[in-house]
């Protein structure tokens, strides 16, 4: 299950758990708004640090709900655990990986995986692409995996990157076209 689907499932669970809250309970609306904000940040592929900070906020709100006993504490504990695991996942993805290797100039055929080859073929025809364009090609591949492949191709000086976050576009370097 990719990050977007996982957050959607947690958000749905949050709505089910907060249903028994009194109608006028501000905490009910606060939790739901925060859950939707986290879902939006993940779908927009926003900065992992911002996602983690928002998860921290919702976990404190869940803790408050548990103390106030507005619903079953066991359900709130499950939500807290799932949000903690989600934060750990995004924290792990945000950690830079350090590889000490001796680099030689990369060529298109130098350890390029099959997805990256498909990306390069797509860019030869379309000239530029965004992650969303490539997700239409790779139906069962997460956007994070596609981003890693693109980042690797940029690091190898095979692609250029222009823009930030969801507006980022990728193009072939002139020497590869």
N, C-alpha and C positions, 0 to 999 in steps of 0.2 A: 504494500500500500504506500503510495507516495505521500509527501508531506501535505499536499492540499487535501487529499481524501481523508487523511488522518485527522487534520484539524477540523474538517467538516463533521466527521463522526463525533469528535469531542464537543463541538459546538451544539450538535443535536442532543447529545447527552446532557449538556449544560441546560438546554431549554427544558428537557424532561425533568431534570432534578429541581429546577426553579419553579416549575408549574405549581407545586403546593404552597409556595410563598403567598402570604396575603397580597391581595390585588394592589393595595396602596404601598406596599413595601418598596422603598427606594432601592434597597440592596438588590432586589430582583431585577430591576431595570438596569442598574449599574453593572451587574454581572453579565447580563445579556449583551449590553452595549460593548463591554470589554471583550467578550467572546467574539462578537462580530468584528471588532477592530483587529483582533489577532488573525481571524480568518482572512480579512481583507489584506493585511500586511503579507501574509503567506502567499495569497493568490497573486498579489502584485509583485511578488519576489523581492520584497523590500529588504533592507539591511537586516541581517541576522541579529545585530545588537538591539535594534528597535523591537524586533519580535520578542527577544528574550526579556527585555525590560517590561513589555506589556504582559508577558506571561507571569512575571514576578508580581505585577500589580493584581492580576486576577487571582493568583494564589493567595494573596493577603485578603482579598475580598471573600474568597471561599473559606478561609480560616475564620473570618469574622462571622460568616453565616453559620459555621459549625458551633462557634461559641454561643451565638444567639439561639441556636436550636430551632431554626425556622423550617428545617426539613430533616430528613434522615441523615445523621452524621456519617454513616457508612458510605452513602452515595457521594457526599462531599469529599470524603477521604479518597475515593476512587478518582474523582475529578482532579483533586490536588495532585495525586500520583501521576495521572496521565499528562497534566500540564507540566509537571516536573520532568517527566521523560521527554516531552516535546522540547522543553528548554535545553535539556542535555543534548538532544539531537542537533539542534541549531547551534549550540555552543561548539559541538564537535565539528560541524561543518565550517564554522567560522575560524577554527584553529588553522593557522598556516602549516602546511606540510613542508618539511625541510628535507630535501634529498641532496646528498653530497655525491655528485657524479661529475665525471669529466665530460664536458659537452663538446661535441664536434658540430659544425654547422648542420642544421637539420635540412633534410630534403623531403619532398612530398612522400616518398616511399619509406622514409626512415621511421619505423615503428608506428605507423599510423594504423589505428584500428578500423574495423569495417564501418562503424558509424561515422568516423571522421572522413573516410573515403566517400561515403554517401553525401556528407555535408559538402565536401569539396566539389563533387559532381553537381550538386544542386547549385552551388555558387557559380560554377562555370556557365550555367544556363541562366540563372536569375540575377547574377551580379551582386546582389546583397540579400541578407536575411536577418531576421530576428529570431529569438528563441521560439516564439509562438509559431513562426512559419515552419520551423524544424520539428516542432511537436506534432504537426499535422502529418509529417512523414513517419516519425517514430512514435507510433500510437502507444506502445507499452513501455516507453522510456520516460523517466521523470525529467522535469525541466532542469533539475540540479545536475543530472548526468550530462544532459546536452550542454549546459553551461560549462561543466568541467572539460568536455571535449573541445568546446570553442576556446576556452581559456588556454588549453594546451596548444591548440593550433596558433593562437596569437603569440604565445611564448616562443614557439618555434619559428616565428616570423613568416608564417604561411598565410595568416589572415591579419587584417587590420580591424580594430574595434573603434567605433565612433558612438558617443553618447553614453548615458548612464541608465542604470537600472532597467526598467522594462522598455525603454526607448532605445536601447543599445542595438546598433546594427553592425553586422560583420560583412567584410568584403575580402576577396582574394587580394593578396599583395600583387603588384604589377608583374614581378618576376615569375610568379606561379601561373598566371593567366595564360 
